[in-house]
Amino acid sequence: MPRPISVTIVIILLLYCALAVASSTELKLASDIWPPFTDQAGRPRVAIELVQEALIRAGYRGLTDILDFEAVIQGLGMGNYDGSAALWKDAEREKFLLFSEPYLENRLVLVGRKGTDVSAGNFMELAGMKIAVVAGYSYGDITQPDSGPEFVEGRNDQDNLSLLLTGQVDYMLVDELLISHVQSHQQEEAGKHLAIGTTPLARKPLHFALARGLPGAETIIAKFNGKIREMVADGTFNKILGLNWIKADVDGDGRLELVHGGSGAGSEAPASVYAMAGTADDTSGNAVDRFWIEGKMYESWDEIPERYKYNGPGEGKEDPGMTLYKLEF
């Protein structure tokens, strides 16, 4: 017996609404190859993974195409894509894109051979030196000839390390996130071969961006910002970065905390901690001595329960997190 026309119309309308909802929650994104922040699936791409997780928590799904960087910007400008997981913000891009709060920050530090002076605060102090950089990275104007040193392009950080250790260059520029992994997972090798600077010579906040013309873009950005803060507080941020500790203002009070996300905190407070975007310097004038572990604040290292200090891979040892990036010495 045929369904009444009214019932058929209702079914069609329900199907249409379901398709519309599915379409509105799926975001078509574009990024270039920029390890370890963006890359093809199956390779280290922490920026894309952070954005995907935050979007899922906010009720959206981000699908990323990997293109040449010029094609990414062109596609965003022409409206072929809804946004991008990882972009630097500038005035020209703000004309057609809405940007999230920075969730990561690209901080390039100087790395030299053991015993080398890595205290330079700017490139002019390195005039006449050879510095290895990765070919194709968007360093901006820092690698122009009038910056002081000579920049030598290698295919990747591993090739640049070889150039450094064989004396073909004096230094290499390395993103602080990568060097944090080396210090956590290859401490002995790094200590034997490398001198690592602590002052970033270049800093660029990294944002999630959506097209201004995308319906609900402002709402999506606001939800994204909130979910990133949630991921910092529950340890997900650490897990995706593969780091046991990060420095962040987890409770929004303007003070920084060392946020734990692994299984073991170690027997001593961490000496080197990767900082969230905008938190590399503690402008409050106070040392960062508060700790956030599993949703609870501890005002000092002594307050932390022993079950955290002796719960790593080996009694009293800190769990360094997952190994996402590794250099061959």
C-alpha positions as MATLAB code, in Angstrom:
seq = 'MPRPISVTIVIILLLYCALAVASSTELKLASDIWPPFTDQAGRPRVAIELVQEALIRAGYRGLTDILDFEAVIQGLGMGNYDGSAALWKDAEREKFLLFSEPYLENRLVLVGRKGTDVSAGNFMELAGMKIAVVAGYSYGDITQPDSGPEFVEGRNDQDNLSLLLTGQVDYMLVDELLISHVQSHQQEEAGKHLAIGTTPLARKPLHFALARGLPGAETIIAKFNGKIREMVADGTFNKILGLNWIKADVDGDGRLELVHGGSGAGSEAPASVYAMAGTADDTSGNAVDRFWIEGKMYESWDEIPERYKYNGPGEGKEDPGMTLYKLEF';
ca = [
       0.000    0.000    0.000;
       1.539    3.397   -0.971;
       2.619    5.704    1.847;
       0.505    8.863    2.309;
       2.050   11.819    0.507;
       2.506   13.707    3.782;
       4.587   10.873    5.274;
       6.775   10.708    2.152;
       7.382   14.452    2.309;
       8.354   14.221    5.974;
      10.849   11.426    5.211;
      12.366   13.420    2.352;
      12.672   16.487    4.569;
      14.326   14.469    7.333;
      16.820   12.984    4.873;
      17.545   16.433    3.476;
      18.141   17.848    6.949;
      20.419   14.944    7.846;
      22.487   15.498    4.697;
      22.623   19.241    5.379;
      23.830   18.673    8.940;
      26.471   16.187    7.757;
      27.653   18.628    5.115;
      27.809   21.568    7.541;
      29.950   19.630   10.047;
      32.518   18.461    7.480;
      35.302   20.937    6.787;
      37.495   20.726    3.712;
      40.968   21.860    4.768;
      44.289   22.241    2.990;
      47.903   22.234    4.184;
      51.362   21.787    2.710;
      54.131   19.360    3.686;
      55.851   20.901    6.701;
      57.003   18.188    9.106;
      56.534   17.652   11.955;
      53.564   20.033   11.866;
      51.812   19.080    8.611;
      52.332   16.146    6.267;
      50.631   13.178    4.643;
      48.690   10.733    6.831;
      50.926    8.203    8.560;
      53.788   10.678    9.045;
      54.405   13.054   11.962;
      51.936   15.953   11.570;
      51.108   17.191   15.030;
      49.360   20.412   13.953;
      46.851   18.525   11.803;
      46.278   15.957   14.570;
      45.695   18.649   17.191;
      43.231   20.449   14.925;
      41.408   17.250   13.969;
      40.974   16.239   17.618;
      39.733   19.702   18.635;
      37.257   19.771   15.739;
      35.948   16.286   16.551;
      35.331   17.372   20.142;
      33.502   20.436   18.836;
      31.272   18.304   16.589;
      33.051   18.787   13.257;
      35.194   16.698   10.964;
      38.257   18.137    9.271;
      39.505   16.504    6.054;
      42.893   17.787    4.912;
      44.314   17.774    1.383;
      48.108   18.109    1.146;
      49.207   20.554   -1.558;
      52.070   22.871   -2.417;
      51.952   25.916   -0.161;
      51.152   28.273   -3.054;
      48.203   26.049   -3.998;
      46.979   26.109   -0.377;
      46.841   29.917   -0.267;
      45.368   30.141   -3.752;
      42.713   27.523   -2.948;
      41.736   29.348    0.233;
      41.527   32.668   -1.612;
      39.335   31.183   -4.350;
      37.015   29.486   -1.869;
      37.990   25.942   -2.886;
      38.725   25.090    0.754;
      37.044   25.929    4.044;
      40.299   26.538    5.870;
      43.692   25.266    6.944;
      44.964   23.526   10.060;
      48.218   25.474   10.339;
      48.894   29.002    9.102;
      50.828   32.060   10.159;
      48.658   35.175   10.422;
      49.303   38.338    8.440;
      47.262   41.329    7.306;
      46.760   40.041    3.761;
      45.442   36.654    4.900;
      43.155   38.272    7.477;
      41.229   39.842    4.600;
      39.700   36.468    3.698;
      40.446   34.243    6.695;
      39.422   34.095   10.365;
      42.160   32.891   12.691;
      41.965   30.962   15.949;
      43.997   31.775   19.005;
      47.549   30.460   18.493;
      47.738   26.831   19.591;
      51.392   26.252   18.689;
      54.344   28.511   18.022;
      57.200   27.922   15.613;
      60.336   28.857   17.515;
      63.621   28.378   15.683;
      66.639   27.863   17.915;
      70.319   27.684   17.076;
      72.068   24.306   17.264;
      75.810   23.876   16.929;
      78.458   21.250   17.577;
      79.397   20.500   21.178;
      81.393   23.392   22.615;
      80.098   25.944   20.118;
      78.727   29.276   21.342;
      74.966   29.229   20.731;
      74.108   32.352   22.735;
      73.449   34.640   19.735;
      70.267   36.671   20.128;
      69.932   37.668   16.460;
      71.297   36.754   13.059;
      73.518   39.806   12.740;
      75.670   38.348   15.519;
      76.289   35.363   13.231;
      77.626   37.278   10.231;
      80.046   35.183    8.195;
      78.749   31.889    9.620;
      77.068   29.134    7.628;
      73.652   28.068    8.940;
      71.742   25.049    7.617;
      67.998   25.482    7.005;
      65.449   23.126    5.446;
      64.728   23.817    1.781;
      61.140   24.841    1.104;
      60.267   25.912    4.655;
      58.539   29.271    5.029;
      61.208   31.099    7.017;
      59.974   34.493    5.859;
      62.596   37.202    5.432;
      65.102   35.790    7.942;
      67.023   33.859    5.293;
      67.560   36.812    2.965;
      71.213   37.589    2.069;
      71.317   40.795    4.148;
      70.459   38.944    7.388;
      74.148   38.412    8.220;
      75.066   34.726    7.915;
      75.074   32.487    4.843;
      72.127   30.073    4.770;
      72.677   26.595    3.341;
      69.616   24.557    2.338;
      69.349   20.877    3.186;
      66.532   18.467    2.334;
      65.482   17.961    5.948;
      66.682   18.223    9.551;
      68.526   14.912    9.291;
      70.563   16.133    6.318;
      71.253   19.399    8.120;
      72.505   17.489   11.158;
      74.947   15.646    8.886;
      76.138   18.958    7.455;
      76.660   20.235   10.997;
      78.475   17.205   12.393;
      80.800   16.971    9.376;
      81.732   20.644    9.693;
      80.170   21.788    6.417;
      78.095   24.366    8.304;
      78.604   26.137   11.615;
      75.017   25.879   12.852;
      71.578   24.606   11.970;
      68.174   26.142   12.690;
      65.806   23.691   14.391;
      62.236   24.111   15.550;
      62.065   23.998   19.342;
      59.493   21.199   19.259;
      61.850   18.911   17.372;
      64.800   19.747   19.607;
      62.601   19.135   22.686;
      62.090   15.598   21.403;
      65.811   15.125   20.876;
      66.483   16.306   24.432;
      63.799   13.993   25.837;
      64.473   10.843   23.827;
      68.133   11.181   22.792;
      69.568   12.972   25.795;
      72.890   11.119   25.803;
      73.552   11.585   22.076;
      72.495   15.233   22.141;
      74.708   15.936   25.146;
      77.691   14.308   23.448;
      77.388   15.999   20.056;
      75.317   19.183   20.283;
      75.193   22.642   21.799;
      71.585   23.834   21.870;
      70.544   27.467   22.091;
      67.741   28.577   24.378;
      66.884   31.914   22.722;
      64.572   31.613   19.702;
      65.973   33.552   16.736;
      62.571   33.553   15.047;
      59.055   33.085   16.435;
      55.804   32.635   14.546;
      52.470   31.762   16.231;
      50.569   28.986   14.456;
      46.792   29.228   13.954;
      43.823   27.255   12.669;
      42.078   29.364   10.016;
      38.688   29.333    8.297;
      37.335   31.246    5.325;
      35.393   34.344    6.359;
      32.613   33.360    3.984;
      32.078   29.958    5.583;
      28.709   29.870    7.388;
      29.247   29.661   11.141;
      33.010   30.238   10.872;
      33.144   32.432   13.987;
      31.262   29.823   16.012;
      33.576   27.038   14.832;
      36.666   29.091   15.714;
      35.288   29.862   19.191;
      34.521   26.188   19.832;
      37.947   25.211   18.543;
      39.675   27.594   20.957;
      37.742   26.121   23.867;
      38.517   22.535   22.901;
      42.241   23.259   22.611;
      42.198   24.566   26.202;
      40.332   21.413   27.215;
      42.948   19.231   25.494;
      45.753   21.005   27.362;
      44.022   20.416   30.695;
      43.326   16.709   30.159;
      46.777   15.805   28.764;
      45.684   15.153   25.174;
      47.819   18.029   23.928;
      50.932   16.458   25.467;
      50.079   13.053   24.020;
      49.733   14.332   20.463;
      52.980   16.306   20.757;
      54.652   13.239   22.243;
      55.885   15.183   25.276;
      55.516   14.375   28.954;
      55.475   18.018   30.106;
      54.372   21.285   28.537;
      54.272   24.806   29.945;
      50.835   26.459   29.787;
      48.321   28.592   31.634;
      45.967   25.684   32.133;
      43.458   27.403   34.443;
      43.379   30.817   32.746;
      44.601   32.815   35.748;
      47.554   34.381   33.954;
      50.134   32.189   35.707;
      51.979   29.359   34.038;
      51.939   25.746   35.099;
      53.924   22.686   34.095;
      51.246   20.374   32.721;
      51.834   16.634   32.934;
      50.485   14.235   30.352;
      52.523   11.034   30.653;
      52.536    8.087   33.018;
      55.510    9.055   35.175;
      56.669   12.483   36.348;
      60.163   11.385   37.415;
      61.965   11.825   40.716;
      62.916   15.465   40.035;
      61.138   18.462   38.527;
      61.740   18.695   34.761;
      64.596   21.005   33.787;
      63.487   21.648   30.178;
      59.838   21.978   29.176;
      58.249   22.822   25.823;
      56.043   25.916   26.096;
      52.638   26.506   24.557;
      52.230   29.373   22.097;
      52.773   32.720   23.786;
      54.080   31.198   27.034;
      57.778   30.750   26.301;
      58.566   33.667   28.612;
      57.058   34.007   32.073;
      56.225   37.721   32.182;
      54.851   37.514   35.723;
      58.380   37.667   37.157;
      57.819   34.481   39.137;
      59.368   31.085   38.517;
      57.050   28.434   37.071;
      56.771   26.111   40.043;
      53.143   24.947   39.895;
      52.238   21.566   38.456;
      49.014   20.289   36.882;
      48.512   16.529   36.938;
      45.280   14.711   36.049;
      43.082   17.729   36.674;
      44.632   18.805   39.977;
      46.978   21.696   40.799;
      50.062   21.194   42.979;
      51.783   24.354   44.213;
      55.216   22.724   44.488;
      57.077   19.603   43.447;
      57.005   18.351   47.040;
      53.190   18.357   47.013;
      53.026   15.893   44.105;
      52.099   12.388   45.326;
      54.822    9.749   45.139;
      52.658    7.581   42.878;
      53.389   10.017   40.038;
      57.083   10.373   40.761;
      57.695    6.621   40.670;
      55.435    5.475   37.893;
      57.590    5.847   34.806;
      59.660    3.387   32.729;
      62.095    2.582   35.539;
      61.816    3.643   39.173;
      62.095    7.376   39.629;
      62.529    8.093   35.915;
      60.424   10.504   33.959;
      58.262    9.091   31.183;
      59.491   11.130   28.184;
      56.320   10.648   26.166;
      56.026    9.051   22.730;
      58.882    9.131   20.243;
      57.550   10.968   17.209;
      60.774   12.374   15.781;
      64.289   11.043   15.986;
      67.627   12.129   14.543;
      70.440    9.753   13.596;
      73.827   10.776   14.984;
];
